[in-house]
């Protein structure tokens, strides 16, 4: 399919999702420019004085995001970055210099391994090793038994490409302790850390305290425009600011991203526990709906979800499932699923999608979900 055809399909899907009256989540990227700008202009004054001067190279409202995030995580300091990819690469690079080891232990499904085109090696000169290849978080025993030394253990919480999965609190404590036994520092890829508190039954400062540094994102779960923060010891953050400049991340002005980050912290962060709770209802009803229909096989994973996001797997080609999803939205005004992807491994004809439950999803009952599943499956016949 040519690029023009792909754009037409994308615009068709965006139009269908936007026109739906019943959705599980409204994604930040599924709005027009006018909508995003108008919403930011209307709401930003509730979280920051708009008579303040615009930021220059990280002061003003950007510094306020850093201060607020460090406070929320219980960390000494924080630095704002234009992307999480940059923040995390710099964090791991800084730790490599401090530990004397360029080796980072992480999961093969983690973001740097899957979504960054080998940047840890090609840009930062780091090398990665994998405590496990299983589609779950590594165990303490696996970390303890790695056959070679490593300077940093990076934990992605939750592990998105395995289904947004988390360990238990006790398992997480044990993994961190195992890394300490190996004289390694611990860095958290917390792009979606904000929604992990419900699963762990712990506050954000207690979770972050397990690690030496933490990266968090503002556009994934908090509906921000962009941006990320690296939090940790003052000396590490100061070094990271130097590398941020070297990597091209010393941006002239970032007030739209910073203001949207403050809005996310103020509005979305307190709501995340309700999204996590509702995701369990939605996932259970999806499983019940598929089980009661003539679907040859399905999987809702994990069940129950660990956060407000989870995977659904079905034995159909991704383009077939995409078409059924868009037609359902166009014809009924209900968006149950969005984009489907082919399984990264295994036999052809197996696909999965990521399901996110946010504020609009709180209105769904279990019956609503089951009815939507029945309609969706009917479109696969």
Residue frames relative to the residue before (quaternion, step in Angstrom):
aa qw qx qy qz dx dy dz
X 1.0000 0.0000 0.0000 0.0000 0.00 0.00 0.00
X 0.4305 -0.7164 0.4878 0.2518 3.58 -0.80 0.96
X 0.6909 -0.4907 0.3380 0.4093 3.50 -1.31 0.35
X 0.6344 0.5358 -0.3336 0.4463 3.60 1.01 -0.80
X 0.6516 0.5042 -0.3096 0.4747 3.57 0.99 -0.84
X 0.6347 0.5245 -0.3309 0.4611 3.58 1.01 -0.78
X 0.6503 0.5116 -0.3132 0.4661 3.57 1.01 -0.82
X 0.6314 0.5271 -0.3309 0.4626 3.58 1.00 -0.79
X 0.6574 0.5046 -0.3082 0.4672 3.57 0.95 -0.88
X 0.6494 0.5118 -0.3179 0.4640 3.57 0.97 -0.85
X 0.6786 0.4840 -0.2990 0.4646 3.57 0.88 -0.90
X 0.6034 0.5439 -0.3527 0.4644 3.57 1.09 -0.67
X 0.6757 0.4869 -0.2941 0.4689 3.57 0.91 -0.92
X 0.6476 0.5194 -0.3239 0.4539 3.60 0.91 -0.88
X 0.6451 0.5179 -0.3152 0.4651 3.58 1.00 -0.83
X 0.6603 0.5077 -0.3048 0.4618 3.57 0.97 -0.86
X 0.6693 0.4906 -0.3032 0.4685 3.58 0.92 -0.87
X 0.6563 0.5154 -0.3126 0.4537 3.56 0.95 -0.88
X 0.7139 0.4612 -0.2527 0.4623 3.58 1.02 -0.79
X 0.5160 0.6530 -0.4186 0.3634 3.58 1.24 -0.19
X 0.3479 -0.7412 0.5415 0.1909 3.53 -1.04 0.82
X 0.7599 0.2385 -0.1499 0.5859 3.57 1.27 -0.33
X 0.1377 0.7765 -0.5948 0.1559 3.56 -0.54 1.23
X 0.5011 -0.6401 0.4879 0.3179 3.56 -1.25 0.38
X 0.7863 -0.0404 0.0399 0.6152 3.57 1.19 -0.56
X 0.2728 -0.7048 0.6250 0.1952 3.54 -1.23 0.55
X 0.2766 -0.7989 0.5140 0.1451 3.57 -0.32 1.24
X 0.5819 -0.6225 0.4002 0.3371 3.56 -1.04 0.82
X 0.6943 0.4744 -0.2789 0.4638 3.59 1.09 -0.66
X 0.6364 0.5483 -0.3205 0.4377 3.59 1.26 -0.10
X 0.5646 0.5557 -0.4028 0.4585 3.56 1.06 0.79
X 0.5336 -0.6012 0.4736 0.3598 3.55 -1.22 0.38
X 0.6681 -0.4796 0.3811 0.4224 3.56 -1.30 0.29
X 0.6561 0.5286 -0.3124 0.4388 3.55 0.92 -0.93
X 0.6581 0.5202 -0.3136 0.4450 3.58 0.93 -0.85
X 0.6833 0.4845 -0.2959 0.4590 3.56 0.88 -0.94
X 0.6745 0.4923 -0.3030 0.4593 3.58 0.91 -0.87
X 0.6576 0.5107 -0.3156 0.4551 3.58 0.95 -0.85
X 0.6557 0.5130 -0.3147 0.4560 3.59 0.94 -0.85
X 0.6559 0.5047 -0.3166 0.4635 3.58 0.96 -0.85
X 0.6636 0.5063 -0.3067 0.4573 3.57 0.91 -0.89
X 0.6774 0.5048 -0.2921 0.4483 3.59 1.00 -0.82
X 0.7995 0.3651 -0.1508 0.4525 3.58 0.94 -0.89
X 0.5447 0.6725 -0.4027 0.2982 3.60 1.07 -0.60
X 0.6274 0.5711 -0.3376 0.4078 3.58 1.05 -0.69
X 0.5967 0.5696 -0.3686 0.4286 3.60 1.21 -0.25
X 0.7673 0.3410 -0.1895 0.5090 3.61 1.19 -0.37
X 0.7979 0.0916 -0.0620 0.5926 3.61 1.23 -0.19
X 0.5344 -0.6227 0.4750 0.3177 3.54 -1.15 0.69
X 0.2713 -0.8050 0.5085 0.1405 3.58 -0.39 1.21
X 0.5629 0.5476 -0.4079 0.4657 3.57 1.25 0.14
X 0.4483 0.6580 -0.4521 0.4021 3.55 1.34 0.03
X 0.5453 -0.6080 0.4582 0.3507 3.58 -1.17 0.56
X 0.5744 -0.5683 0.4493 0.3811 3.55 -1.18 0.49
X 0.5653 -0.6120 0.4399 0.3354 3.54 -1.20 0.59
X 0.1185 -0.7526 0.6419 0.0868 3.53 -1.29 0.52
X 0.8527 -0.1237 0.0431 0.5057 3.54 -0.62 1.19
X 0.8150 -0.3585 0.1415 0.4328 3.55 0.85 0.98
X 0.5690 0.5658 -0.4267 0.4172 3.61 1.14 0.22
X 0.7037 0.5001 -0.3028 0.4038 3.59 -1.21 -0.42
X 0.8532 -0.0743 0.0684 0.5117 3.55 -0.90 -0.97
X 0.5910 0.5544 -0.3753 0.4500 3.62 1.11 -0.53
X 0.6522 0.5010 -0.3108 0.4765 3.59 0.95 -0.85
X 0.6163 0.5421 -0.3443 0.4557 3.58 1.11 -0.65
X 0.6205 0.5175 -0.3421 0.4798 3.62 1.03 -0.71
X 0.6419 0.5224 -0.3228 0.4592 3.58 0.96 -0.83
X 0.6694 0.5012 -0.3004 0.4588 3.58 0.87 -0.94
X 0.6786 0.4970 -0.2942 0.4538 3.56 0.88 -0.97
X 0.6733 0.4968 -0.3082 0.4526 3.60 0.92 -0.84
X 0.6326 0.5195 -0.3361 0.4658 3.58 0.94 -0.82
X 0.6474 0.5207 -0.3097 0.4624 3.57 1.01 -0.82
X 0.6680 0.5083 -0.3028 0.4513 3.59 0.90 -0.91
X 0.7368 0.4070 -0.2209 0.4926 3.57 1.03 -0.80
X 0.4205 -0.7189 0.4611 0.3063 3.59 1.23 -0.20
X 0.4722 0.6665 -0.4372 0.3764 3.58 1.16 0.66
X 0.6409 -0.5590 0.3688 0.3750 3.57 -1.21 0.53
X 0.8172 -0.0430 0.1068 0.5648 3.57 0.82 -0.98
X 0.1089 -0.7811 0.6115 0.0637 3.56 -1.31 0.28
X 0.1510 -0.7697 0.6148 0.0827 3.54 -1.20 0.63
X 0.3852 -0.7245 0.5332 0.2059 3.56 -0.98 0.95
X 0.0916 -0.7879 0.6086 0.0185 3.57 -1.01 0.90
X 0.5504 -0.6178 0.4356 0.3545 3.60 -1.10 0.56
X 0.8013 0.0800 -0.0466 0.5910 3.60 1.13 -0.61
X 0.5517 -0.6011 0.4661 0.3422 3.52 -1.22 0.48
X 0.5742 0.5865 -0.3776 0.4286 3.57 1.10 -0.64
X 0.6734 0.4766 -0.2920 0.4838 3.58 0.92 -0.88
X 0.6504 0.5340 -0.3230 0.4331 3.59 0.87 -0.93
X 0.7170 0.4651 -0.2608 0.4490 3.53 0.84 -0.98
X 0.6281 0.5251 -0.3423 0.4611 3.58 0.98 -0.76
X 0.6708 0.4921 -0.2992 0.4672 3.56 0.93 -0.86
X 0.6189 0.5364 -0.3505 0.4543 3.59 0.99 -0.75
X 0.6968 0.4669 -0.2786 0.4678 3.57 0.84 -0.97
X 0.6185 0.5320 -0.3414 0.4668 3.57 1.09 -0.67
X 0.6584 0.5088 -0.3086 0.4608 3.59 0.92 -0.88
X 0.6661 0.4902 -0.3107 0.4685 3.57 0.93 -0.83
X 0.6079 0.5494 -0.3607 0.4455 3.60 1.04 -0.67
X 0.6567 0.5042 -0.3126 0.4656 3.57 1.00 -0.78
X 0.6949 0.4813 -0.2724 0.4596 3.56 1.02 -0.76
X 0.7219 0.4138 -0.2532 0.4935 3.60 1.01 -0.72
X 0.4181 -0.7097 0.4652 0.3242 3.57 1.19 -0.49
X 0.6747 0.4507 -0.2917 0.5066 3.58 1.29 0.18
X 0.3020 -0.7650 0.5407 0.1766 3.61 -0.81 0.96
X 0.5549 0.6369 -0.3738 0.3831 3.59 1.29 0.01
X 0.1025 -0.7796 0.6177 0.0146 3.56 -0.86 1.09
X 0.2308 -0.7506 0.6045 0.1336 3.56 -0.82 1.01
X 0.1959 0.7676 -0.5856 0.1717 3.56 -0.77 1.07
X 0.6068 -0.5559 0.4187 0.3839 3.55 -1.29 0.14
X 0.5229 -0.6508 0.4377 0.3337 3.63 -0.96 0.71
X 0.6649 0.4646 -0.3073 0.4977 3.61 1.24 -0.26
X 0.4501 0.7002 -0.4542 0.3175 3.59 1.22 0.07
X 0.7099 -0.5061 0.2968 0.3896 3.55 -1.23 0.53
X 0.6723 0.4909 -0.3388 0.4385 3.66 0.77 -0.81
X 0.6892 0.4873 -0.2860 0.4536 3.60 1.05 -0.67
X 0.7646 0.3892 -0.1853 0.4791 3.58 1.04 -0.77
X 0.8422 0.2679 -0.0669 0.4632 3.58 0.86 -0.96
X 0.6941 0.4917 -0.2828 0.4434 3.63 1.17 0.14
X 0.4781 -0.7267 0.4087 0.2762 3.60 1.20 0.47
X 0.6862 -0.5206 0.2878 0.4186 3.55 0.96 0.89
X 0.2616 0.8252 -0.4752 0.1574 3.58 1.21 0.45
X 0.5877 0.5863 -0.3935 0.3951 3.62 0.97 -0.66
X 0.7132 0.4206 -0.2503 0.5017 3.57 0.99 -0.81
X 0.7518 0.4408 -0.2430 0.4259 3.57 0.70 -1.07
X 0.7464 0.3721 -0.2185 0.5067 3.60 1.03 -0.66
X 0.8158 0.2852 -0.1153 0.4897 3.57 0.85 -0.98
X 0.4413 -0.7275 0.4418 0.2842 3.59 1.23 -0.06
X 0.4602 0.6789 -0.4490 0.3546 3.57 1.14 0.55
X 0.2481 -0.7441 0.6012 0.1528 3.53 -1.28 0.41
X 0.2368 -0.7975 0.5428 0.1156 3.58 -0.96 0.85
X 0.0961 -0.7446 0.6572 0.0662 3.51 -1.29 0.62
X 0.3243 -0.7770 0.5237 0.1299 3.56 -1.14 0.70
X 0.3632 -0.7436 0.5175 0.2173 3.60 -0.58 1.09
X 0.7914 0.0041 0.0207 0.6110 3.60 1.15 -0.63
X 0.2816 -0.7231 0.5961 0.2061 3.54 -1.30 0.35
X 0.4477 0.6880 -0.4534 0.3474 3.58 1.28 0.00
X 0.4873 -0.6842 0.4552 0.2952 3.64 -1.01 0.72
X 0.5628 0.5163 -0.4108 0.4980 3.55 0.67 1.23
X 0.6527 -0.4844 0.3878 0.4347 3.54 -1.27 0.06
X 0.5448 -0.6121 0.4596 0.3426 3.58 -1.10 0.64
X 0.3965 -0.6999 0.5417 0.2440 3.55 -1.19 0.58
X 0.6633 -0.4900 0.3796 0.4193 3.55 -1.29 0.28
X 0.6416 0.5313 -0.3273 0.4460 3.57 0.97 -0.83
X 0.6583 0.5075 -0.3129 0.4596 3.59 0.96 -0.82
X 0.6442 0.4994 -0.3194 0.4833 3.59 1.03 -0.76
X 0.6660 0.5150 -0.2946 0.4521 3.56 0.94 -0.91
X 0.7581 0.4131 -0.1995 0.4635 3.58 1.04 -0.80
X 0.3234 0.7350 -0.5344 0.2636 3.61 1.18 0.24
X 0.4258 -0.7682 0.4188 0.2308 3.61 -0.69 1.05
X 0.7631 0.2666 -0.2056 0.5517 3.63 1.18 0.09
X 0.6003 -0.5830 0.3996 0.3742 3.60 -1.16 0.52
X 0.0339 -0.7645 0.6426 0.0379 3.56 -1.26 0.46
X 0.4301 -0.7333 0.4734 0.2307 3.54 -1.07 0.71
X 0.7978 0.1461 -0.0438 0.5833 3.56 1.13 -0.71
X 0.1864 -0.7212 0.6538 0.1329 3.54 -1.13 0.77
X 0.1227 -0.7856 0.6041 0.0526 3.58 -0.73 1.09
X 0.0943 -0.7948 0.5993 0.0172 3.57 -0.77 1.06
X 0.2139 -0.7640 0.5972 0.1184 3.57 -0.75 1.06
X 0.0027 0.8136 -0.5769 0.0729 3.55 -0.53 1.25
X 0.4981 -0.3938 -0.7389 0.2254 1.55 -0.87 2.37
X 0.5455 -0.5920 0.4747 0.3559 3.56 -1.30 0.30
X 0.3358 -0.8144 0.4377 0.1801 3.54 0.01 1.38
X 0.7648 0.4250 -0.2368 0.4224 3.58 0.59 -1.13
X 0.6269 0.4760 -0.3516 0.5068 3.58 1.28 0.06
X 0.6918 -0.4559 0.2782 0.4859 3.59 1.29 0.03
X 0.5316 -0.6247 0.3998 0.4089 3.59 1.21 0.46
X 0.2917 0.7979 -0.4758 0.2276 3.55 0.99 0.89
X 0.1742 -0.7684 0.6121 0.0677 3.52 -1.22 0.71
X 0.4463 -0.6209 0.5450 0.3440 3.57 -1.22 0.34
X 0.5669 -0.5035 0.4714 0.4504 3.57 -1.26 -0.10
X 0.6659 -0.4871 0.3610 0.4348 3.58 -1.24 0.26
X 0.6620 0.5076 -0.3080 0.4574 3.56 0.95 -0.88
X 0.6384 0.5142 -0.3223 0.4735 3.59 1.04 -0.74
X 0.6431 0.5176 -0.3227 0.4629 3.57 0.99 -0.80
X 0.6409 0.5151 -0.3238 0.4681 3.59 0.92 -0.84
X 0.6701 0.5051 -0.3014 0.4527 3.57 0.95 -0.87
X 0.6337 0.5245 -0.3295 0.4635 3.61 1.02 -0.78
X 0.6546 0.5024 -0.3112 0.4714 3.57 0.94 -0.87
X 0.6456 0.5160 -0.3193 0.4636 3.58 0.96 -0.84
X 0.6349 0.5263 -0.3305 0.4590 3.59 1.02 -0.77
X 0.6366 0.5136 -0.3282 0.4724 3.60 1.02 -0.74
X 0.6367 0.5223 -0.3286 0.4624 3.58 1.00 -0.80
X 0.6194 0.5435 -0.3380 0.4546 3.57 1.05 -0.74
X 0.6947 0.4375 -0.2567 0.5101 3.56 1.19 -0.61
X 0.4668 -0.7010 0.4184 0.3399 3.61 1.30 0.26
X 0.4580 0.6671 -0.4531 0.3740 3.58 1.08 0.77
X 0.4077 -0.6480 0.5725 0.2935 3.54 -1.27 0.42
X 0.3194 -0.7432 0.5616 0.1740 3.56 -1.26 0.44
X 0.0618 -0.7775 0.6257 0.0079 3.55 -0.89 1.04
X 0.2523 -0.7697 0.5700 0.1376 3.57 -0.94 0.91
X 0.2426 -0.6798 0.6728 0.1620 3.52 -0.98 0.97
X 0.0423 0.8373 -0.5365 0.0966 3.53 0.00 1.35
X 0.0737 0.8192 -0.5626 0.0839 3.58 0.94 0.83
X 0.7819 0.1875 -0.0915 0.5874 3.56 1.12 -0.74
X 0.2256 0.8113 -0.5089 0.1785 3.57 1.13 0.64
X 0.5504 0.6611 -0.3853 0.3341 3.56 1.09 -0.76
X 0.7657 0.3878 -0.2054 0.4703 3.61 0.93 -0.85
X 0.5152 0.6758 -0.4002 0.3432 3.60 1.26 0.11
X 0.5093 0.6948 -0.4115 0.2974 3.58 1.17 -0.48
X 0.6359 0.5436 -0.3410 0.4287 3.61 0.96 -0.79
X 0.6683 0.5050 -0.3016 0.4555 3.58 0.92 -0.91
X 0.7315 0.4263 -0.2406 0.4747 3.57 0.89 -0.91
X 0.3241 -0.7461 0.5171 0.2662 3.57 1.14 -0.52
X 0.6175 0.5039 -0.3349 0.5026 3.55 1.19 0.63
X 0.5125 -0.6330 0.4803 0.3254 3.56 -1.19 0.49
X 0.6945 -0.4939 0.3309 0.4053 3.54 -1.26 0.37
X 0.6529 0.5089 -0.3511 0.4375 3.67 0.85 -0.74
X 0.6611 0.5006 -0.3204 0.4579 3.60 0.98 -0.77
X 0.6311 0.5110 -0.3323 0.4798 3.59 1.06 -0.71
X 0.6932 0.4834 -0.2813 0.4546 3.58 0.82 -1.00
X 0.6054 0.5946 -0.3521 0.3948 3.58 1.09 -0.67
X 0.5658 0.5938 -0.3925 0.4162 3.59 1.18 -0.36
X 0.7491 0.4091 -0.1913 0.4846 3.57 1.12 -0.69
X 0.5167 -0.6143 0.4985 0.3272 3.52 -1.36 0.24
X 0.7847 -0.0138 0.0054 0.6197 3.58 1.20 -0.53
X 0.1507 -0.7796 0.6061 0.0460 3.53 -1.25 0.60
X 0.1480 -0.7417 0.6443 0.1135 3.54 -1.13 0.75
X 0.0335 -0.7845 0.6191 0.0116 3.58 -1.00 0.85
X 0.3155 -0.7436 0.5671 0.1607 3.55 -1.21 0.66
X 0.3360 -0.7573 0.5287 0.1849 3.55 -1.21 0.56
X 0.7115 0.4758 -0.2869 0.4303 3.62 1.09 -0.40
X 0.5897 0.5946 -0.3851 0.3879 3.62 1.14 -0.26
X 0.8359 0.1405 -0.0578 0.5275 3.58 0.38 -1.18
X 0.7132 0.4661 -0.2521 0.4589 3.58 1.18 -0.48
X 0.4598 -0.7339 0.4123 0.2828 3.60 1.32 0.20
X 0.3448 0.7382 -0.5082 0.2790 3.59 1.09 0.60
X 0.6251 -0.5360 0.4093 0.3930 3.55 -1.32 0.15
X 0.7369 -0.2417 0.2126 0.5944 3.56 0.97 -0.90
X 0.5776 0.6463 -0.4039 0.2924 3.55 -1.29 -0.19
X 0.0740 -0.7750 0.6277 -0.0031 3.49 -1.29 0.59
X 0.2297 -0.7492 0.6010 0.1573 3.55 -1.31 0.24
X 0.1981 -0.7152 0.6558 0.1386 3.52 -1.19 0.73
X 0.0593 -0.8085 0.5854 -0.0104 3.58 -0.72 1.10
X 0.2956 0.7440 -0.5600 0.2132 3.54 -1.09 0.73
X 0.7816 -0.2715 0.2156 0.5186 3.59 -1.15 -0.50
X 0.6429 -0.5553 0.3724 0.3737 3.55 -1.13 0.69
X 0.6820 0.4978 -0.3048 0.4406 3.59 0.85 -0.93
X 0.6404 0.5132 -0.3271 0.4686 3.60 1.03 -0.75
X 0.6701 0.5040 -0.3039 0.4524 3.58 0.88 -0.92
X 0.6364 0.5168 -0.3366 0.4633 3.59 0.99 -0.72
X 0.6419 0.4958 -0.3235 0.4874 3.58 0.99 -0.77
X 0.6383 0.5338 -0.3256 0.4490 3.59 1.01 -0.82
X 0.6084 0.5460 -0.3583 0.4509 3.61 1.06 -0.65
X 0.6267 0.5301 -0.3328 0.4641 3.58 1.04 -0.76
X 0.6937 0.4576 -0.2734 0.4843 3.58 0.89 -0.93
X 0.5695 0.5808 -0.3826 0.4382 3.58 1.11 -0.57
X 0.6463 0.5028 -0.3129 0.4812 3.57 0.99 -0.84
X 0.6729 0.5064 -0.2969 0.4500 3.58 0.91 -0.91
X 0.6914 0.4640 -0.2681 0.4845 3.58 1.11 -0.68
X 0.5661 -0.6199 0.3818 0.3866 3.60 1.24 -0.01
X 0.5354 0.6644 -0.3854 0.3513 3.56 1.19 0.38
X 0.4815 0.6327 -0.4554 0.4006 3.58 1.24 0.29
X 0.0658 -0.8588 0.5079 -0.0097 3.55 0.32 1.32
X 0.5785 -0.6223 0.4127 0.3284 3.58 -1.01 0.90
X 0.7941 -0.0959 0.0913 0.5932 3.59 0.74 -1.06
X 0.0415 -0.8138 0.5791 -0.0255 3.56 -0.95 0.94
X 0.2727 0.8246 -0.4756 0.1397 3.59 1.18 0.34
X 0.6120 0.5254 -0.4075 0.4282 3.71 0.90 -0.51
X 0.6722 0.4813 -0.2989 0.4765 3.59 0.91 -0.89
X 0.6659 0.5125 -0.3097 0.4449 3.57 0.95 -0.86
X 0.6565 0.5023 -0.3140 0.4671 3.58 0.93 -0.84
X 0.6621 0.4891 -0.3132 0.4737 3.59 0.96 -0.81
X 0.6020 0.5429 -0.3591 0.4625 3.60 1.12 -0.59
X 0.6556 0.4993 -0.3126 0.4724 3.59 0.92 -0.85
X 0.6290 0.5218 -0.3357 0.4683 3.59 1.03 -0.73
X 0.6489 0.5230 -0.3165 0.4530 3.57 0.98 -0.82
X 0.6552 0.5052 -0.3070 0.4703 3.56 0.97 -0.85
X 0.6938 0.4823 -0.2717 0.4606 3.56 1.03 -0.82
X 0.8081 0.3277 -0.1396 0.4692 3.59 0.88 -0.95
X 0.7691 0.3893 -0.2121 0.4604 3.57 0.71 -1.05
X 0.6121 0.5893 -0.3630 0.3826 3.58 0.92 -0.83
X 0.6942 0.4555 -0.3119 0.4618 3.68 0.80 -0.80
X 0.6709 0.5189 -0.3014 0.4356 3.62 1.15 -0.50
X 0.5039 0.7072 -0.4120 0.2761 3.57 1.16 -0.50
X 0.6215 0.5335 -0.3798 0.4299 3.68 0.88 -0.64
X 0.6490 0.5007 -0.3313 0.4673 3.61 1.01 -0.70
X 0.6181 0.5277 -0.3478 0.4675 3.61 1.07 -0.63
X 0.6432 0.5244 -0.3198 0.4572 3.58 0.98 -0.88
X 0.6610 0.5024 -0.3091 0.4638 3.58 0.92 -0.87
X 0.6786 0.4839 -0.2962 0.4664 3.59 0.92 -0.88
X 0.5854 0.5800 -0.3763 0.4234 3.61 1.08 -0.62
X 0.6169 0.5374 -0.3501 0.4561 3.59 1.06 -0.63
X 0.6403 0.5108 -0.3161 0.4787 3.59 1.04 -0.77
X 0.6702 0.5022 -0.2959 0.4594 3.56 0.91 -0.95
X 0.6689 0.5037 -0.3044 0.4541 3.59 0.87 -0.93
X 0.6559 0.5127 -0.3125 0.4575 3.58 0.96 -0.83
X 0.6743 0.4832 -0.2937 0.4749 3.57 1.00 -0.85
X 0.5941 0.5456 -0.3630 0.4664 3.62 1.09 -0.63
X 0.6699 0.4950 -0.3013 0.4642 3.57 0.86 -0.94
X 0.6525 0.4999 -0.3154 0.4743 3.59 0.96 -0.82
X 0.6553 0.5271 -0.3140 0.4406 3.56 0.96 -0.84
X 0.6816 0.4708 -0.2893 0.4798 3.58 0.88 -0.91
X 0.6434 0.5423 -0.3270 0.4302 3.58 0.99 -0.84
X 0.7174 0.4521 -0.2561 0.4641 3.58 1.08 -0.66
X 0.6815 0.4586 -0.2779 0.4980 3.58 1.27 0.04
X 0.6097 -0.5811 0.4069 0.3536 3.53 -1.32 0.29
X 0.2580 0.7372 -0.5689 0.2575 3.56 0.58 1.20
X 0.4590 -0.7254 0.4282 0.2824 3.60 -0.60 1.05
X 0.7814 -0.1121 0.0976 0.6061 3.58 1.12 -0.64
X 0.0771 0.7764 -0.6246 0.0332 3.58 -1.15 0.57
X 0.0663 -0.7730 0.6266 0.0737 3.52 -1.29 0.24
X 0.1247 -0.7212 0.6771 0.0763 3.53 -1.02 0.94
X 0.0754 0.8361 -0.5295 0.1221 3.57 -0.51 1.17
X 0.5494 -0.3292 -0.7618 0.0977 1.50 -1.57 1.96
X 0.2261 -0.7605 0.5927 0.1387 3.54 -1.21 0.45
X 0.4501 -0.3297 -0.7969 0.2318 1.49 -0.95 2.34
X 0.6308 -0.5379 0.3874 0.4034 3.61 -1.19 0.40
X 0.4488 -0.6823 0.5121 0.2661 3.55 -1.20 0.59
X 0.7626 0.1585 -0.1038 0.6185 3.58 1.24 -0.51
X 0.6833 -0.4463 0.3427 0.4653 3.61 -1.14 -0.53
X 0.6825 0.4126 -0.2854 0.5315 3.59 1.28 0.30
X 0.0808 0.7856 -0.6078 0.0823 3.56 -1.12 0.70
X 0.4868 -0.6566 0.4978 0.2900 3.56 -1.32 0.17
X 0.1088 -0.7228 0.6729 0.1136 3.53 -1.33 0.49
X 0.1409 -0.7921 0.5927 0.0378 3.56 -0.87 1.03
X 0.0244 0.7889 -0.6132 0.0317 3.57 -1.04 0.86
X 0.4668 -0.7086 0.4614 0.2589 3.62 -1.09 0.68
X 0.4946 0.5986 -0.4693 0.4204 3.56 0.63 1.20
X 0.6004 -0.5487 0.4320 0.3896 3.56 -1.24 0.41
X 0.6020 -0.6019 0.3869 0.3543 3.57 -1.06 0.76
X 0.6637 0.5087 -0.3321 0.4364 3.62 0.92 -0.78
X 0.6077 0.5405 -0.3471 0.4669 3.59 1.13 -0.63
X 0.6857 0.4756 -0.2781 0.4757 3.56 0.93 -0.91
X 0.6103 0.5426 -0.3473 0.4610 3.60 1.05 -0.71
X 0.6669 0.5048 -0.3024 0.4572 3.57 0.90 -0.94
X 0.6540 0.5019 -0.3156 0.4698 3.60 0.93 -0.84
X 0.6467 0.5286 -0.3182 0.4484 3.59 1.00 -0.83
X 0.6894 0.4728 -0.2850 0.4690 3.58 0.88 -0.95
X 0.6526 0.5104 -0.3250 0.4561 3.60 0.93 -0.83
X 0.6194 0.5327 -0.3497 0.4586 3.58 1.00 -0.71
X 0.6648 0.4936 -0.3020 0.4725 3.57 0.95 -0.87
X 0.6734 0.5077 -0.2979 0.4473 3.59 0.91 -0.91
X 0.7843 0.3926 -0.1804 0.4453 3.57 0.83 -1.01
X 0.7899 0.2947 -0.1552 0.5149 3.60 1.12 -0.55
X 0.4208 -0.7048 0.4713 0.3227 3.58 1.20 -0.36
X 0.5993 0.5277 -0.3595 0.4828 3.57 1.28 0.35
X 0.1047 -0.7662 0.6318 0.0527 3.57 -0.82 1.03
X 0.1167 -0.8000 0.5878 0.0285 3.54 -0.41 1.28
X 0.7949 0.0760 -0.0073 0.6019 3.57 0.89 -1.01
X 0.3184 -0.7352 0.5659 0.1946 3.54 -1.25 0.44
X 0.8436 -0.1115 0.0994 0.5158 3.57 -0.52 -1.13
X 0.2120 -0.7653 0.5991 0.1020 3.55 -0.99 0.95
X 0.1641 -0.7801 0.5991 0.0741 3.56 -1.14 0.71
X 0.5246 -0.6046 0.4817 0.3567 3.59 -1.10 0.62
X 0.5756 -0.5730 0.4477 0.3742 3.56 -1.12 0.63
X 0.4876 -0.6910 0.4423 0.2985 3.63 -0.85 0.86
X 0.7827 0.0820 -0.0516 0.6148 3.58 1.23 -0.37
X 0.6315 0.5430 -0.3937 0.3889 3.55 -1.28 0.27
X 0.7418 -0.4103 0.2765 0.4527 3.59 -1.26 -0.12
X 0.5674 -0.5821 0.4414 0.3800 3.62 -1.14 0.47
X 0.7217 0.4422 -0.3110 0.4323 3.56 -1.25 0.39
X 0.6186 0.4838 -0.3579 0.5050 3.59 1.23 0.34
X 0.0076 0.8210 -0.5664 0.0713 3.58 -0.73 1.09
X 0.1466 -0.7801 0.6009 0.0941 3.53 -1.28 0.40
X 0.1430 -0.7601 0.6251 0.1053 3.53 -1.31 0.36
X 0.3947 -0.6756 0.5643 0.2634 3.53 -1.25 0.46
X 0.1662 -0.7746 0.6054 0.0761 3.56 -0.89 0.99
X 0.0779 -0.7853 0.6140 0.0145 3.55 -0.87 1.02
X 0.1464 -0.7700 0.6167 0.0740 3.56 -0.94 0.92
X 0.0603 0.7865 -0.6086 0.0859 3.56 -0.68 1.16
X 0.8486 -0.2059 0.0991 0.4770 3.59 -1.24 -0.32
X 0.6814 0.4727 -0.3315 0.4499 3.67 0.78 -0.83
X 0.6369 0.5616 -0.3258 0.4156 3.60 1.12 -0.60
X 0.5290 0.6387 -0.4078 0.3820 3.57 1.23 -0.30
X 0.6340 0.5499 -0.3283 0.4335 3.58 1.21 -0.48
X 0.5887 0.6042 -0.3701 0.3891 3.61 1.19 -0.40
X 0.2459 -0.7165 0.6303 0.1703 3.52 -1.13 0.76
X 0.6675 -0.4723 0.3691 0.4418 3.57 -1.26 0.18
X 0.6294 0.5287 -0.3345 0.4610 3.59 1.04 -0.72
X 0.6074 0.5484 -0.3508 0.4553 3.59 1.02 -0.75
X 0.6664 0.5008 -0.3011 0.4632 3.57 0.92 -0.93
X 0.6732 0.4981 -0.3043 0.4539 3.58 0.85 -0.94
X 0.6400 0.5124 -0.3277 0.4696 3.60 1.00 -0.78
X 0.6589 0.5030 -0.3109 0.4651 3.60 0.96 -0.83
X 0.6169 0.5324 -0.3397 0.4696 3.59 1.06 -0.72
X 0.6517 0.5238 -0.3186 0.4467 3.58 0.91 -0.90
X 0.6586 0.4990 -0.3008 0.4762 3.58 0.96 -0.87
X 0.6570 0.5240 -0.3086 0.4457 3.57 0.95 -0.91
X 0.6796 0.4875 -0.2957 0.4616 3.57 0.82 -0.98
X 0.6093 0.5649 -0.3462 0.4356 3.58 1.08 -0.67
X 0.6604 0.5052 -0.2937 0.4716 3.57 1.16 -0.53
X 0.6132 0.5458 -0.3466 0.4538 3.58 1.29 -0.11
X 0.5148 0.6648 -0.4133 0.3496 3.58 1.25 -0.30
